Amino acid sequence: MKTLHQLIGWVIAPWPPRDQRGLSQSTEIAILTGVVVGIAITVGAAITVYVNAKLPRP
């Protein structure tokens, strides 16, 4: 009888809440790295365009 009561208690017991704290740390690092690389490419392209515009044409 004890086993039956334990089984019923296990079946109707509320499930523990899921741990949803957000993205994993490796995913966050990958996203931030992508953002930094994108910013670096944008700045490099802007500097290249600026310097090429200021160079004298032959």
Biotite code that builds the C-alpha atoms (Angstrom):
import biotite.structure as struc

atoms = struc.array([
    struc.Atom([0.000, 0.000, 0.000], chain_id="A", res_id=1, res_name="MET", atom_name="CA", element="C"),
    struc.Atom([2.891, 2.335, 0.755], chain_id="A", res_id=2, res_name="LYS", atom_name="CA", element="C"),
    struc.Atom([4.224, 1.867, -2.764], chain_id="A", res_id=3, res_name="THR", atom_name="CA", element="C"),
    struc.Atom([0.821, 2.715, -4.238], chain_id="A", res_id=4, res_name="LEU", atom_name="CA", element="C"),
    struc.Atom([0.642, 5.930, -2.197], chain_id="A", res_id=5, res_name="HIS", atom_name="CA", element="C"),
    struc.Atom([4.157, 6.904, -3.273], chain_id="A", res_id=6, res_name="GLN", atom_name="CA", element="C"),
    struc.Atom([3.262, 6.243, -6.910], chain_id="A", res_id=7, res_name="LEU", atom_name="CA", element="C"),
    struc.Atom([0.114, 8.384, -6.673], chain_id="A", res_id=8, res_name="ILE", atom_name="CA", element="C"),
    struc.Atom([2.075, 11.152, -4.953], chain_id="A", res_id=9, res_name="GLY", atom_name="CA", element="C"),
    struc.Atom([4.732, 11.049, -7.665], chain_id="A", res_id=10, res_name="TRP", atom_name="CA", element="C"),
    struc.Atom([2.135, 11.157, -10.464], chain_id="A", res_id=11, res_name="VAL", atom_name="CA", element="C"),
    struc.Atom([0.099, 14.087, -9.110], chain_id="A", res_id=12, res_name="ILE", atom_name="CA", element="C"),
    struc.Atom([3.024, 16.077, -7.696], chain_id="A", res_id=13, res_name="ALA", atom_name="CA", element="C"),
    struc.Atom([3.667, 19.355, -9.518], chain_id="A", res_id=14, res_name="PRO", atom_name="CA", element="C"),
    struc.Atom([6.635, 19.352, -11.852], chain_id="A", res_id=15, res_name="TRP", atom_name="CA", element="C"),
    struc.Atom([9.563, 21.518, -10.797], chain_id="A", res_id=16, res_name="PRO", atom_name="CA", element="C"),
    struc.Atom([9.742, 24.816, -12.689], chain_id="A", res_id=17, res_name="PRO", atom_name="CA", element="C"),
    struc.Atom([12.004, 24.893, -15.719], chain_id="A", res_id=18, res_name="ARG", atom_name="CA", element="C"),
    struc.Atom([15.199, 26.880, -15.419], chain_id="A", res_id=19, res_name="ASP", atom_name="CA", element="C"),
    struc.Atom([14.937, 29.448, -18.213], chain_id="A", res_id=20, res_name="GLN", atom_name="CA", element="C"),
    struc.Atom([17.630, 31.982, -17.494], chain_id="A", res_id=21, res_name="ARG", atom_name="CA", element="C"),
    struc.Atom([18.429, 32.774, -21.105], chain_id="A", res_id=22, res_name="GLY", atom_name="CA", element="C"),
    struc.Atom([21.069, 31.795, -23.593], chain_id="A", res_id=23, res_name="LEU", atom_name="CA", element="C"),
    struc.Atom([24.039, 29.686, -22.661], chain_id="A", res_id=24, res_name="SER", atom_name="CA", element="C"),
    struc.Atom([27.295, 31.460, -22.016], chain_id="A", res_id=25, res_name="GLN", atom_name="CA", element="C"),
    struc.Atom([28.942, 30.084, -25.166], chain_id="A", res_id=26, res_name="SER", atom_name="CA", element="C"),
    struc.Atom([26.047, 31.350, -27.292], chain_id="A", res_id=27, res_name="THR", atom_name="CA", element="C"),
    struc.Atom([26.317, 34.810, -25.733], chain_id="A", res_id=28, res_name="GLU", atom_name="CA", element="C"),
    struc.Atom([30.074, 34.888, -26.404], chain_id="A", res_id=29, res_name="ILE", atom_name="CA", element="C"),
    struc.Atom([29.523, 33.832, -30.030], chain_id="A", res_id=30, res_name="ALA", atom_name="CA", element="C"),
    struc.Atom([26.919, 36.579, -30.561], chain_id="A", res_id=31, res_name="ILE", atom_name="CA", element="C"),
    struc.Atom([29.114, 39.247, -28.955], chain_id="A", res_id=32, res_name="LEU", atom_name="CA", element="C"),
    struc.Atom([32.123, 38.112, -31.008], chain_id="A", res_id=33, res_name="THR", atom_name="CA", element="C"),
    struc.Atom([30.053, 38.392, -34.185], chain_id="A", res_id=34, res_name="GLY", atom_name="CA", element="C"),
    struc.Atom([28.949, 41.901, -33.238], chain_id="A", res_id=35, res_name="VAL", atom_name="CA", element="C"),
    struc.Atom([32.531, 42.993, -32.534], chain_id="A", res_id=36, res_name="VAL", atom_name="CA", element="C"),
    struc.Atom([33.756, 41.550, -35.846], chain_id="A", res_id=37, res_name="VAL", atom_name="CA", element="C"),
    struc.Atom([30.919, 43.317, -37.674], chain_id="A", res_id=38, res_name="GLY", atom_name="CA", element="C"),
    struc.Atom([31.814, 46.641, -36.063], chain_id="A", res_id=39, res_name="ILE", atom_name="CA", element="C"),
    struc.Atom([35.506, 46.165, -36.923], chain_id="A", res_id=40, res_name="ALA", atom_name="CA", element="C"),
    struc.Atom([34.676, 45.430, -40.575], chain_id="A", res_id=41, res_name="ILE", atom_name="CA", element="C"),
    struc.Atom([32.396, 48.484, -40.747], chain_id="A", res_id=42, res_name="THR", atom_name="CA", element="C"),
    struc.Atom([35.036, 50.788, -39.265], chain_id="A", res_id=43, res_name="VAL", atom_name="CA", element="C"),
    struc.Atom([37.717, 49.371, -41.575], chain_id="A", res_id=44, res_name="GLY", atom_name="CA", element="C"),
    struc.Atom([35.523, 49.863, -44.626], chain_id="A", res_id=45, res_name="ALA", atom_name="CA", element="C"),
    struc.Atom([34.669, 53.437, -43.596], chain_id="A", res_id=46, res_name="ALA", atom_name="CA", element="C"),
    struc.Atom([38.349, 54.318, -43.137], chain_id="A", res_id=47, res_name="ILE", atom_name="CA", element="C"),
    struc.Atom([39.236, 52.747, -46.504], chain_id="A", res_id=48, res_name="THR", atom_name="CA", element="C"),
    struc.Atom([36.512, 54.729, -48.285], chain_id="A", res_id=49, res_name="VAL", atom_name="CA", element="C"),
    struc.Atom([37.598, 57.956, -46.566], chain_id="A", res_id=50, res_name="TYR", atom_name="CA", element="C"),
    struc.Atom([41.294, 57.484, -47.389], chain_id="A", res_id=51, res_name="VAL", atom_name="CA", element="C"),
    struc.Atom([40.577, 56.537, -51.007], chain_id="A", res_id=52, res_name="ASN", atom_name="CA", element="C"),
    struc.Atom([38.400, 59.651, -51.376], chain_id="A", res_id=53, res_name="ALA", atom_name="CA", element="C"),
    struc.Atom([41.226, 61.882, -50.105], chain_id="A", res_id=54, res_name="LYS", atom_name="CA", element="C"),
    struc.Atom([43.971, 60.409, -52.314], chain_id="A", res_id=55, res_name="LEU", atom_name="CA", element="C"),
    struc.Atom([44.870, 62.529, -55.325], chain_id="A", res_id=56, res_name="PRO", atom_name="CA", element="C"),
    struc.Atom([43.825, 61.117, -58.677], chain_id="A", res_id=57, res_name="ARG", atom_name="CA", element="C"),
    struc.Atom([46.526, 60.924, -61.414], chain_id="A", res_id=58, res_name="PRO", atom_name="CA", element="C"),
])
